[in-house]
Amino acid sequence: MSTVLHITLPDGTGLELPPGSTTADVAARIGAGLARAAIAGKFTRDGRSEILDLHRPLPGDGAIRILTKSDDDPDALYVLRHSTAHVMAEAVCVLFPETKLVYGPPVEDGFYYDLDLPRSITPEDFERIESEMARIIREDRRFTRVEMPRADAMPKLAREGNRYKIDNAERAEGDVLSFYVTGERVGQDFEDLCRGPHVPSTGVIGAFKVRQVSGSHYRGDINDQRLQRVYGTAFFKKTSLAAYLDRIEQAKARDHRVLGQELGLFTIDPLAGSGLILWKPKGATVRLVLEEHLRGKLREQGYDPVFTPHIGRLELYRMSGHFPYYRDAQFPPLYETDASRILNEIWIALYEADKAKSRDPLGGRVARLLDEFRIADPLRHAELTGAAGKPDGHRLSPDPADAPRNLQLIRDLLQHADGFLLKPMNCPHHARIYASEPRSYKDLPVRLAEFGTVYRYEQSGELSGLTRVRGFTQDDAHLFCTEDQLPDELAKCVSLTRYVLELLGLKDYRVRIGLHDPGDPKFIDNPQGWARSEEAIRQAVAASGMSATEEVGEAAFYGPKIDFVVKDCIGRQWQLGTVQVDYNMADRFNLTYVGPDNRPHRPVVIHRAPFGSLERFTGILIEHFAGAFPLWLSPVQVAVVTVSEKSEAYARTVFDRLKAEGFRAVLDVSSEKIGPKKHRHRQEKINYILVVGESEAAKGEVNVNDRDGRTLGNRPLEAFLDACRKEVQTRGLAG
């Protein structure tokens, strides 16, 4: 064991400390002021980061950043909100002793705690909960970490009788479990099973708010216990909390779920299915305008359009790795026969046994499934178990080392009768289009683009309007290129994504580079491919002139990615466009091109989607513009309204002229008074309202009003049309 810890600080300087030293010790070595301000430390080793309590021993050599009270630091807020969740849980337990705690993590804008409680918590209870929380905070109790061997901790939890905590403990990794006591009296003060981290004491918590309560289910399983999820948020400063609550009020006014209904953009019908969007004519118009504009840019950049089906064989997704990788988020497969269902379940069981490095891959679940298969298909069951007298190569082997052969045996049998899956990704289909004909290096890059609809079986409690759905359309493309072409193609993809965001006024964004975690088995095992693809990603970002943060573990399972995280006009952040480099797909699908040496070579694949999901992107746009789209994007751009029936003929002439010029217009010749007419069309967020009466008809003019309530005065019709053409051509954001 080393006799000294080597710690690197953010400025690159190093410290040497004795083993067992803590974040507090590091802060003290740097300075007394920092020691007083420190609340935790972000420790990084081998590319992996962990936030540590102030008094928790450092786990070895590594780099550290001292966290202080800052509402601008997401890591500091994470620690604060995790701690506040514990305080809220204690407050609820004091007020309602029959409460069983489930879990309470920090989330992007605050925290929540899931509770099993016989009575319903309502907004009327929030003030009582906050008052009890304030008392706990005033007491300034220390958060004390207690570690116990699993062998001691599990009986302790069993005695407490909370099945949720027992389940959480069983799922936790390692031989030691940790508990946090809100105070120093272990066994007397409030305690919760928790990995941490926490601020030093409750008194560090500055401003907080209990915000809402909703229903949930344990582990998202609708067949399990129904729970109550209480949400809150916390900041170090009261001014930050006040600003956040103001943004929340603004967000309510911009809620795309409300505006979508009011403006007739889309609907979600329970009979059609939760999370499945029905686009109404106005919403479809917005979506089509976005699509058509991007299609024009794709034609300029040499993309070829393709269409692929909404369903595919399971073997296609086994080959790509999406099945069973995304199995928990996919709709259930469709099987041709009961035998094919059982065979697929055997394949999954063998796959998972291999991942878990089981010493008995044919036991337990596989053995039970084989019994089912014997009834469904006796002949093939005999082949798999050796009863048919065929060579050993045709039967399943109990040796864990034979896992690849076992998996291939099942895949071979599934060639006769496989299952089908609603498409979770477009990329496997595009790979098969690329493979459908010979390719030469002279043909590359091949750029295949599709507005392809994909499906994910999100939990019902996670669905949210357009931003979290079960069926969505990606502006997807896959580029197959040589390694020499990769930098230029990546640069074009990054440029296109930036163009799309800035076109729509989404100019406040940050760039995140998602890297793989070599220690995480979810990532494809291809060290050389990861090294090359991650270097290509870094170089592309550097060449673009953008700054970026790197996050280990945020890559796609097949390759690193550049994500564009956009901040909207009220400060909320959304991950939208993405560009990814993939050195694995070509191997999985045996994709090749003939190089100048007349030998086969693997292409490099780029996945890219500037919008990401059309549903999510449109939902964010609705909120960003509060439903008041710029003229080029508005579903209805102009309303022509009459003062009286005497000007109806001229109004129709104006309307026809607008339609002939390609503008999306409506004609209102109702007998309603002009004031209510204008008000109604402003409520519909129509950019311009043209009022025409006898005077305007006589002069060939229109009285121009905008949706903000301003009267812009009379203009010749031709002058108005010229101004609108210019506004559309320049994609002017002032609607």
GUZA-874309 format. One record per residue (C-alpha): residue in three letters; x, y, z. Coordinates in pm, whole numbers, plus 50000, padded with zeros to 5 digits. Layout:
AlaXYZ ...
# end
This chain:
Met500005000050000 Ser501265034749908 Thr502425056150200 Val501275088150031 Leu498355100449818 His499175120349504 Ile496395145749444 Thr496185168949144 Leu494395202349173 Pro492485219948892 Asp495435242948815 Gly497695212648761 Thr499645215549084 Gly500025184849302 Leu499695176949669 Glu500995147549871 Leu498845136750164 Pro498825106850399 Pro496395078250327 Gly492995084350480 Ser493055121450398 Thr489755137750302 Thr488455165550081 Ala488485187450392 Asp492205180450434 Val492865190550073 Ala490905222850118 Ala492805230550440 Arg496145225750261 Ile495065250649995 Gly493875277350237 Ala491835285150546 Gly489215304250345 Leu488585274950113 Ala488455251150409 Arg485615271950557 Ala483765274050223 Ala484145237850110 Ile481065215450103 Ala482355184849906 Gly484895174249647 Lys484665160949292 Phe487275133549269 Thr488425119748932 Arg490505088548872 Asp491015069148547 Gly488515091348369 Arg485705084448617 Ser484385110948855 Glu482675108249191 Ile481505134949433 Leu482735127949785 Asp481535140950121 Leu483855165950283 His485005141050550 Arg485035109050347 Pro488555094350289 Leu489895098649937 Pro489945064949757 Gly493455068449613 Asp495555089649380 Gly493585112849152 Ala492445147949071 Ile490065168149284 Arg487995199749256 Ile486715215049578 Leu483015223349566 Thr481715254449740 Lys478285270249775 Ser477475280949420 Asp474135281149240 Asp476055282048911 Asp477815248848976 Pro475695218148884 Asp477865195749102 Ala477395217649408 Leu473645219249345 Tyr473575181249307 Val475025176849657 Leu472765203449804 Arg469595188749652 His470475153349753 Ser470875165750108 Thr467615185450095 Ala465805154149976 His466875137250301 Val465635166850504 Met462265165650325 Ala462045127950383 Glu462635132950756 Ala460035160650768 Val457435138450600 Cys458225109750839 Val457825132951139 Leu454455145251015 Phe453245111550887 Pro454985083751087 Glu453365056050881 Thr455475066750578 Lys457735041050413 Leu460575057650221 Val461475043849879 Tyr464225065349722 Gly464935102349670 Pro467415112749403 Pro468425147249280 Val467135155448931 Glu467935183248686 Asp465975211148856 Gly465665197949209 Phe464875164749373 Tyr462035141249454 Tyr461255114249706 Asp458995084549637 Leu456865075349935 Asp454555046850029 Leu451965064250243 Pro448315054350308 Arg447035090250309 Ser447405113450011 Ile449795142550035 Thr448235173749883 Pro449505209049811 Glu447805219550133 Asp450435198650318 Phe453415216250158 Glu453555244850410 Arg453645220450703 Ile456415200150536 Glu458435231650464 Ser458015243550823 Glu459345210450956 Met462225211750705 Ala463105246850825 Arg463295234051183 Ile465715206251082 Ile467845231050889 Arg467995255351184 Glu469295227251403 Asp472325225351169 Arg472755188051223 Arg475755171051069 Phe475255144650796 Thr477055114050934 Arg478065085550703 Val477915050550853 Glu479305020750662 Met478304985050743 Pro479284951250598 Arg476474937750385 Ala476194907650618 Asp475294931250906 Ala473304956650706 Met470814932450550 Pro469494918450884 Lys469224954351011 Leu467064963850711 Ala465014932150751 Arg464214942051111 Glu463054976450993 Gly460594959350758 Asn460814983450463 Arg460774961350152 Tyr461904990249932 Lys465094995550129 Ile465784958150127 Asp465344957549751 Asn467554988349706 Ala470234972449922 Glu470114939949725 Arg470604959549403 Ala473514979549543 Glu477034969449443 Gly479814959549678 Asp480164942250012 Val479664973950217 Leu476454994150243 Ser476315030250358 Phe473705048650565 Tyr473435085750635 Val472315098550972 Thr471025134450992 Gly472875141051314 Glu475565123951520 Arg473335101751735 Val473415069651537 Gly470315049351611 Gln468375079851734 Asp468515106451463 Phe466885102351122 Glu468695076850905 Asp468415065350544 Leu470125039450327 Cys472145060850083 Arg475385061949881 Gly475735099749927 Pro477125125449883 His475835152050123 Val476755186750239 Pro478495188150580 Ser475345197450774 Thr471715207450731 Gly472565243850802 Val474305246350463 Ile470905243750294 Gly469865278750197 Ala466565282050010 Phe464125254049930 Lys460605247949809 Val458255218049803 Arg456745221449458 Gln454355193749363 Val453185158249421 Ser452265131849165 Gly451635094649142 Ser454275069049051 His454855031649076 Tyr457745012949228 Arg460485008648968 Gly458035022248710 Asp456084989448716 Ile452344997048692 Asn451634962748843 Asp453594971549158 Gln452744993949453 Arg451405028349369 Leu453535055249532 Gln453465092949586 Arg456325113049438 Val456925146149616 Tyr459075170949423 Gly461125199649560 Thr464045221649473 Ala466835238949661 Phe469435266149609 Phe472115281749822 Lys470655316849774 Lys467075329249811 Thr467485350949502 Ser468305320149293 Leu465185302449420 Ala463045333049342 Ala464475334548988 Tyr463825297548940 Leu460225300049059 Asp459715329148819 Arg461025307448534 Ile458605280248638 Glu455695304548610 Gln456925314948267 Ala457245278348171 Lys453615272148269 Ala452535299948032 Arg454635283947758 Asp453725247647828 His453585231247485 Arg451005206247607 Val448585234747680 Leu449505256147379 Gly449395225747151 Gln445745220947239 Glu444825257947236 Leu446455263846898 Gly445225231246744 Leu448715217446676 Phe448445181746804 Thr446455158847026 Ile447135127447227 Asp444115104747230 Pro443965076747491 Leu442125055247240 Ala444985059046992 Gly447545053147268 Ser449495072547530 Gly452705087647399 Leu451565084847036 Ile451095118846872 Leu448225127546641 Trp449405157646441 Lys446565181146353 Pro446745201846030 Lys448395232146192 Gly451005211646378 Ala451635190546069 Thr452275222845877 Val454945233946124 Arg456585199646107 Leu456475198545726 Val457995233245692 Leu460875222245917 Glu461315189945720 Glu461175206845380 His463735232945479 Leu466145206245601 Arg465555184745292 Gly466715214045082 Lys469945216645281 Leu470455178945250 Arg470115180544872 Glu472765207744867 Gln475115185545068 Gly474705154344855 Tyr472425133045072 Asp470285106044914 Pro466765100745057 Val465675066045166 Phe462585050845327 Thr462565020545555 Pro459735000645719 His458475005746073 Ile459264969746166 Gly462124945446120 Arg463264910446207 Leu464764905846549 Glu467904892246385 Leu468494926546231 Tyr468564941946579 Arg470534913346731 Met473164919946468 Ser473204957446537 Gly473244952546914 His470014971746978 Phe468304939447083 Pro468564930947363 Tyr470524962447463 Tyr467384984147449 Arg465024955347536 Asp463514972247843 Ala462605003047637 Gln461204984247336 Phe457694973647255 Pro457264936047300 Pro458354916346993 Leu455844900646755 Tyr456424863346715 Glu455464841046424 Thr455144810046641 Asp455294800347006 Ala458514781946928 Ser460114813846796 Arg459074832247113 Ile460694805947333 Leu463844804547120 Asn464224842347145 Glu463784840647521 Ile466424813047537 Trp468774835047336 Ile468194864247573 Ala468734842147878 Leu471984828347733 Tyr473114863547640 Glu472474876547991 Ala474104846148152 Asp477204852847943 Lys477234889648041 Ala476894879648406 Lys479664853648360 Ser477424826148494 Arg479104792948572 Asp475904774348489 Pro474604790148164 Leu472084762148099 Gly470574762048447 Gly467674780748599 Arg465824801648345 Val467374784448039 Ala466434750048171 Arg462824760948227 Leu462634775847877 Leu464064744047724 Asp461264724447891 Glu458764748047723 Phe460564744247391 Arg460354706247410 Ile456574709047391 Ala456534736547124 Asp459084720346888 Pro460164684946986 Leu462464679646685 Arg464584710846732 His464564705847108 Ala466114671647048 Glu468834687946838 Leu469644713747106 Thr469784688747392 Gly471584661047205 Ala468664636547202 Ala468624636746820 Gly471994619646805 Lys473644647446603 Pro477274658246658 Asp478114678646967 Gly478394710046754 His474594709946716 Arg473814708647087 Leu473974734847363 Ser477084732647579 Pro477104737747959 Asp480654751747936 Pro480604789847988 Ala483454792447737 Asp481074780047467 Ala478674809347510 Pro479334823847159 Arg478614789846999 Asn475454785347207 Leu474174819447102 Gln474904812046737 Leu473074778646756 Ile469914796446866 Arg470344822946596 Asp470684795746335 Leu467404780046448 Leu465714814046442 Gln466404816446070 His463384793646028 Ala460924814346235 Asp462084846246400 Gly460214874746568 Phe459704910646457 Leu460214943346640 Leu458834978246602 Lys461874997546483 Pro463805012946778 Met466505027946551 Asn466915035346181 Cys470605026846156 Pro470314988846106 His468014994445808 His470405019845657 Ala473254995245702 Arg471344969545495 Ile470694995445223 Tyr474435002345208 Ala475124964745192 Ser472604959144912 Glu475114967044637 Pro478894966744586 Arg480684998644689 Ser483945013544568 Tyr486035040044737 Lys485025061744440 Asp481375059544556 Leu482115071844906 Pro480915090045102 Val477445074845082 Arg475005097345268 Leu471595081645341 Ala468925103945496 Glu465475095545627 Phe462815111645839 Gly462255077946001 Thr459765069946274 Val461015048246561 Tyr459335034246872 Arg460285031747240 Tyr458045017347512 Glu458535045047768 Gln456915040348107 Ser453555058048128 Gly454705079948418 Glu457595093248209 Leu455525104247909 Ser455235141747860 Gly453525157947564 Leu455825159547263 Thr459065158147459 Arg458755122347591 Val456795099747359 Arg456545063647244 Gly456705070146870 Phe458865097646721 Thr460445107546392 Gln464175113946368 Asp465795135146098 Asp468215106546075 Ala471155101445842 His474035077245820 Leu477195085645633 Phe479515057945518 Cys482975071645442 Thr486675063945436 Glu488825073145732 Asp490455100645524 Gln487005115545452 Leu485915114345817 Pro487205148845931 Asp485515167345644 Glu482225148345680 Leu482185153946056 Ala482805191146005 Lys479835193145767 Cys477575174546012 Val478565197646298 Ser478045228046076 Leu474595215845969 Thr473505210546329 Arg474685245146426 Tyr472865259846126 Val469565243646228 Leu469765256146586 Glu470805291446498 Leu468205293646222 Leu465535290246488 Gly467105314246734 Leu468425286546960 Lys471865302246977 Asp472575296647344 Tyr473935261347357 Arg476855241747493 Val478595212147340 Arg479055179547527 Ile481425152147411 Gly480125118347527 Leu482915092847581 His482715056147669 Asp483625040948004 Pro486095012447946 Gly484924995748267 Asp481244995248169 Pro480164963547984 Lys477324981847803 Phe479874996447559 Ile481054975047267 Asp484474959947337 Asn486664975547067 Pro489464995847232 Gln491135005146903 Gly487855016546747 Trp486965037247054 Ala490385053847055 Arg490105063846689 Ser486495075246706 Glu486955095647024 Glu489995112846876 Ala487995120846561 Ile485215135946773 Arg487635157446971 Gln489345169946655 Ala485995178446494 Val484945199546791 Ala488345216846806 Ala488265224146431 Ser484795239746468 Gly486115265046717 Met483565254346979 Ser484465247447340 Ala483155215147487 Thr482955195147806 Glu483755158047812 Glu481615133048001 Val482735097148045 Gly479895071948016 Glu477705094347796 Ala478645078147463 Ala476225056847263 Phe476955020047317 Tyr478615018646974 Gly480485051846957 Pro481255086347102 Lys479045116047027 Ile478815153547009 Asp475615165147177 Phe474235200447150 Val472615210747479 Val470405240847412 Lys469275266947665 Asp465885281647579 Cys464665317147643 Ile463785310048009 Gly466955291148092 Arg465885254748057 Gln468375230847896 Trp467505205247628 Gln469695179847450 Leu468815183147081 Gly471135176946785 Thr473725149246791 Val476655137446578 Gln478215103246645 Val481175083646508 Asp480895045846482 Tyr483765021846412 Asn481614991946510 Met478614990646275 Ala480674981245970 Asp482094951046154 Arg478704939846284 Phe477074941445940 Asn480184931645741 Leu480064964245544 Thr482874969545297 Tyr484044990145004 Val486724981844751 Gly489715004444797 Pro492285016044540 Asp494284984544623 Asn491314963244503 Arg490914949544856 Pro487864952245083 His487954978745357 Arg485574988645635 Pro483815022145605 Val483515045145905 Val479895053645992 Ile478615087446111 His475185089546276 Arg473755124546282 Ala470405141446357 Pro470315179746373 Phe466735181346504 Gly466985148446692 Ser463305140346732 Leu460805161046532 Glu458315156746815 Arg460675168547085 Phe462125196246873 Thr458665209546787 Gly457605208147152 Ile460665228447250 Leu460025253346970 Ile456415258147084 Glu457685266847431 His460635287547307 Phe458335309447095 Ala455365306047335 Gly453395294347032 Ala454155326646839 Phe456235311946555 Pro458265333546316 Leu456455341045993 Trp458195314545781 Leu457235287246027 Ser453735297846135 Pro450925273846047 Val448725303945966 Gln450645335045868 Val447925360045779 Ala444245364945863 Val442105386745635 Val439115400745823 Thr436275422645700 Val434775453045868 Ser431415445445708 Glu429905425845423 Lys430465456045196 Ser434195448145181 Glu433795410345146 Ala434555409744772 Tyr437825428744822 Ala438715406845119 Arg438385376244897 Thr440645392744640 Val443295399044909 Phe442925363445039 Asp443275348244690 Arg446365369244624 Leu447985357444948 Lys447255321144861 Ala448615325944509 Glu451855339444660 Gly452145308044876 Phe451205323345209 Arg449175303545460 Ala446115325245518 Val442565324245653 Leu439575345345552 Asp437175358245817 Val433995373245668 Ser431845365745972 Ser429375391546101 Glu431275394446429 Lys432515429246524 Ile436065438146421 Gly437405440446780 Pro436485404746879 Lys437685392246538 Lys441135407446587 His441305394446946 Arg440445358846838 His443105358146567 Arg445695372346807 Gln444845344347048 Glu445565320446760 Lys449065336246732 Ile448545345746365 Asn451395368846267 Tyr449425395046077 Ile445765404746078 Leu444705424545772 Val441575445145829 Val439785455745510 Gly436855479545484 Glu435405501145211 Ser438265526345239 Glu440965499545199 Ala439035484144908 Ala438865517444730 Lys442635523744764 Gly443915487544720 Glu445315488045071 Val445195466945385 Asn445175478345747 Val447995458245907 Asn447795446346267 Asp450185422446441 Arg449505395746700 Asp451045416746979 Gly448175441546958 Arg449885468246755 Thr448215485746462 Leu450865491646197 Gly448675512645973 Asn447495511245615 Arg449795498345341 Pro449355490544974 Leu448725453344936 Glu451815449544715 Ala454025466244976 Phe452725442645244 Leu453375412345021 Asp456935424244947 Ala457645428245320 Cys456305393445394 Arg458355377845114 Lys461495393545257 Glu460665382145610 Val460115346345493 Gln463225345745271 Thr465465358345549 Arg463775335445805 Gly463275366646019 Leu462555357846378 Ala460495389046441 Gly457045375246363 
# end
